[in-house]
Amino acid sequence: MADEARNDLLVPLTDLRRKLHQRRPVTIATRLAGLTVSDTSVDPASEVVVDVSLEAVSDGVTATGSVSARWIGPCNLCLDEVFGDVLAEVQEVFSDATADDDVYPIGREDVDLFPMVSDALLLELPLLAKCPNGGVGVCDRAPDLAEDKEGEEVVAESEAGLADPRWAALDALTFDEDK
């Protein structure tokens, strides 16, 4: 499937390179797997949509437009899987002369948009995901984390005031103070 996605992002250039400043709109919808930053990744089950305009310029081709995708990852507070949408604006140059690091390479007959798409999406993925309606330090499940299974409120021993079930295994630890 990865090779199919890479092939979807290969755009032929034969008609575009005939005349300087000729433009062609390109819209591609494909699935990409393996794009991950920290624990957040582009959802491999959802489509990545590339909507760019390619323009022939003297030293190559420019791509201007946007790349959008859906991301998934664990909430940094409750660890439930959360998701969201990412939109990356792109304005990049593809050229035969790749001496400059700010330029993507171009093929003889086609342009591979995959490096541009992956760079744009990876830069826009959230490093720490949080529940959609939560703020900084707030999670939609925060009240649930402070209740035990019978629905009674748990008395927290920490200064934060909430007992977190993820740390419950630490309560079983005992230390021998005589040594």
N, C-alpha and C positions, 0 to 999 in steps of 0.2 A: 504493500500500500504506500510505503514511503516513496518508492520509485515513481508510482503513478502521480503522486502529489508533486514531485519534482518535475515530471514531464508536463503537468498541467501549467506550471509556471514558466515553461519555455515558450517564448513568443517569437514567431518568425519575423524577420526584418526586411525581407526582399523588397516589398513595396514601399517601405518607409524610408529606406536609404537612397531612393532614386532622386529625391528632390529635397534640398535643404529647407528646414522649418516646416516640413510636412508633419501633420499630427494625426494620431489615430487613438481613439478611445479603446481601452482594454478593460473588460470586467471578467474576472475569474473567480469562481467559487470552488474551493477544494478543501480537503481535510488534511491537517498537519499534526503529526504526533511527535513527541519528544522535545517540544519547546518548553523548557522549565527554568524558572528562576526561584531559588529557595524551594519552598514546597508548593508554589503556585505554578500552574501550567496552562497552556492553551488547551482547551477541551478537544481531545482527539475525535470525539463523536459529533462535534458541531463544525459547521463550515467556516472557513476563513474566507472573507470576501476582499479581493483586491480590485479596487476601482481607480485606475490611473489613466492618464493621458500620456502617450509616448510621443516625443517630438524629435525629429532628426536635427542635430546640430553639427557644426563643422567637425568636431572631434569625437562624435559618438551619438548617444541618444540620452535624452532626459526623461525621467518618469516623475510626474506630478499628480498627486491625488491622495487616496487614503487606503488604509488596510484596517479591517475590523475583524474581531474574533470574540469568542466567549472564553472566559477563563474559569478554572476551578481550583480550589485549594482549601485547606483547613482554616477555620476561624482561629485567629491567634489567641482568643480568649477561651472559647468552649470546645475547640477542636472539631466541631461539626463541619461537614463539607459545605462550603459556600461557593457562590459563583457570581460572575458579573460580566459586563461587556467592556471591551477595550477598543478604542479608536485611535489609530496612529496616522497623523498626517505625514506624507512623504514628499520630498522634493530632492531627487537624487540624480547623479550623472553616471552613465555607463560609457566606458571609453576603451579604445584599443590600447592607449597609452596608460598603463596602470602604475606608473611610477608614484602617483599621488595616492596616499592612503584613503582619501575622501572619495575616491572614484571606484565604482564596481567594474569588474571586467566585462567585456562584451564579446560574444562569439562572432564568427564570420557571417553566419546566416541567422542567428537568433540571439535573444537576450534572455538570460536566466534571472528571473525576478526573485528566486528563492532567498538568496543572501540578503537582499533588501527587505523582503517581507519578514524574515526571521529576526533580523536586527531591529526593525521597527516594533515588532510585537514584544520581543524580549525587553526592550527599553521601557515599554509601557505597562508591563505586568506589575501588579502590586507586590512588594516584598513581603508584607504582612497583610494577609486577608482578614477581614472582619465581617461580621454579620451585616447585611445591607442597611438595616435601620439603626445600627449601633454607632455610638460616637467613640471618641478616644477613651479607652478604659471601660466602655459600656458595651454589653452584648445583649441581644434579644433573650438569650437563655440565662442571663445573670440571676434573675429571681429563682429559676429552677436549680441553679447550682447551690443556692443557699437553703434548699429544702431536702430533707431525707425522703425515703421512699413512702412513708406514711403521710407526707405532706406537712409534717411539723417542721418548724424552723430549727436549723442546726445552730448551736451556739459556737461561734468561731473563737479560736484561741489567738488568732493573729490580730495585728493592728488593723488590717484591711477590713475585718468584719465579716468576710464570707469564707466558709469552708469550701475548698475545692476538692471534688471527688477524685481528681487525678492524682492528688497527693495523699490519698487515704492509706496507701501501703506504708507510708512513713510512720503512721501512728503505731504500727506493730513493732517498730524498732525499739529495743531497750539497750541501755548503756550501763555498764558496770562502773559505778562511780568510785569504787575503792581503789582502782588501779591508777 
